[in-house]
Amino acid sequence: MVVSPGPLYHINNRDEVTHNVTVEIFDEHDVSVFKKHYTLGPDESVDLEREVNWHLPFTSSFITWYDGVYTFNFTVDNNVSKDIVRDINQYEAIMVGLDSTDYPSSDIVTISISIASV
C-alpha cells in the first residue's frame, strides 16, 4: 500500500471573524516560488496538498519542490506576518493557527506555527 504524504501546510482560523491570509514561499535564494491568497471564515481551514513522484524533487499541483530550505511567509489581513524557515519534508506539515480572542478588538491576530508529523 502506498500512502500519500500529508499537506505541505494547514491553516486553521480558530477566530470568530473572517481573515484574509496570504502565503508566500521563497526558495533558498529568496526567490518567490509560490503565492496564494485565502479567505477563511470562522472555524474554516485550508491545506496545500502535495503529491510525490517518488523521485526527488517531489511535486504539488502548483510547483516542483526541490530539496532545500524554504521560507514560508504567512500574512493575515495585510497586517500581521510570521515566517518559518524549513527544509521541505514529505513527512511533516506546517500547522498555522489564527486567533484574536486574546485581543477583544479583533484588530490583532495571533499567528501560531508548529510542525506536525503526517
C-alpha distance (Angstrom), angle and dihedral (degrees) to the residues before:
residue distance angle dihedral
M1 . . .
V2 3.81 . .
V3 3.78 116.0 .
S4 3.77 116.9 -156.4
P5 3.79 116.5 -135.1
G6 3.77 122.0 -104.5
P7 3.77 124.9 -107.0
L8 3.77 123.1 -60.7
Y9 3.79 87.9 -128.5
H10 3.80 139.3 -2.3
I11 3.82 122.3 -154.6
N12 3.81 119.3 -164.1
N13 3.82 122.9 -171.9
R14 3.81 102.1 -149.2
D15 3.78 90.1 170.7
E16 3.80 130.1 104.5
V17 3.82 93.2 -123.8
T18 3.81 135.3 59.2
H19 3.81 117.2 -96.8
N20 3.80 133.5 -165.5
V21 3.78 112.5 -135.9
T22 3.79 127.4 -167.6
V23 3.79 119.0 -165.8
E24 3.78 118.7 -164.8
I25 3.80 123.7 177.8
F26 3.79 123.2 -160.0
D27 3.79 127.0 -165.6
E28 3.79 123.5 -131.7
H29 3.83 89.5 -83.1
D30 3.84 91.8 56.2
V31 3.79 91.5 -108.7
S32 3.80 113.8 144.9
V33 3.81 107.9 -119.5
F34 3.81 99.9 168.9
K35 3.80 137.7 21.7
K36 3.79 127.5 174.0
H37 3.81 135.3 167.2
Y38 3.80 124.7 -147.3
T39 3.80 134.1 -176.1
L40 3.79 109.8 -152.2
G41 3.77 122.9 -170.9
P42 3.80 123.1 -154.2
D43 3.83 111.5 -53.9
E44 3.83 92.2 2.6
S45 3.78 122.6 133.2
V46 3.78 138.9 -172.8
D47 3.82 135.5 -161.6
L48 3.77 132.7 -158.0
E49 3.78 100.7 -137.8
R50 3.77 121.9 -154.9
E51 3.76 137.9 -164.2
V52 3.78 128.9 -147.5
N53 3.77 124.1 -136.6
W54 3.84 88.5 -168.1
H55 3.79 90.0 -126.7
L56 3.77 113.0 84.4
P57 2.92 127.8 -81.8
F58 3.79 98.0 59.7
T59 3.77 117.8 -150.9
S60 3.75 140.7 -143.1
S61 3.76 125.5 -164.0
F62 3.81 88.2 -95.7
I63 3.80 109.3 42.5
T64 3.77 143.1 -6.2
W65 3.80 112.3 -101.4
Y66 3.78 114.7 -144.0
D67 3.78 125.2 -167.2
G68 3.76 108.3 -85.9
V69 3.76 147.0 82.9
Y70 3.80 119.4 -58.9
T71 3.80 131.6 -170.5
F72 3.80 113.9 -137.3
N73 3.81 114.0 -158.7
F74 3.82 117.9 -165.7
T75 3.82 115.5 -169.9
V76 3.81 121.5 -175.1
D77 3.81 122.8 -157.6
N78 3.84 90.4 -16.8
N79 3.79 85.4 -76.2
V80 3.81 116.8 77.2
S81 3.78 121.3 45.2
K82 3.78 135.6 -177.6
D83 3.81 131.7 -177.9
I84 3.77 132.9 -156.4
V85 3.79 124.7 -173.0
R86 3.80 114.2 -149.3
D87 3.76 144.5 158.9
I88 3.78 110.1 -115.9
N89 3.79 106.3 -105.5
Q90 3.79 124.4 176.5
Y91 3.81 91.1 -149.7
E92 3.80 98.0 54.6
A93 3.79 133.6 61.3
I94 3.77 130.9 -162.5
M95 3.80 108.3 -122.5
V96 3.82 115.5 -155.3
G97 3.80 124.0 -170.5
L98 3.81 126.3 -169.6
D99 3.78 121.4 -156.7
S100 3.81 137.0 154.1
T101 3.79 99.4 173.1
D102 3.82 89.8 112.2
Y103 3.80 87.1 63.4
P104 3.83 112.9 52.1
S105 3.81 93.6 -159.3
S106 3.85 90.4 62.9
D107 3.80 87.0 -139.7
I108 3.79 91.6 114.0
V109 3.78 119.7 57.8
T110 3.79 123.4 -164.9
I111 3.79 113.7 -140.8
S112 3.80 112.8 -158.5
I113 3.80 119.5 -169.3
S114 3.78 127.5 -169.0
I115 3.78 137.5 160.0
A116 3.79 120.2 -120.2
S117 3.79 131.2 -171.2
V118 3.79 111.4 -120.6
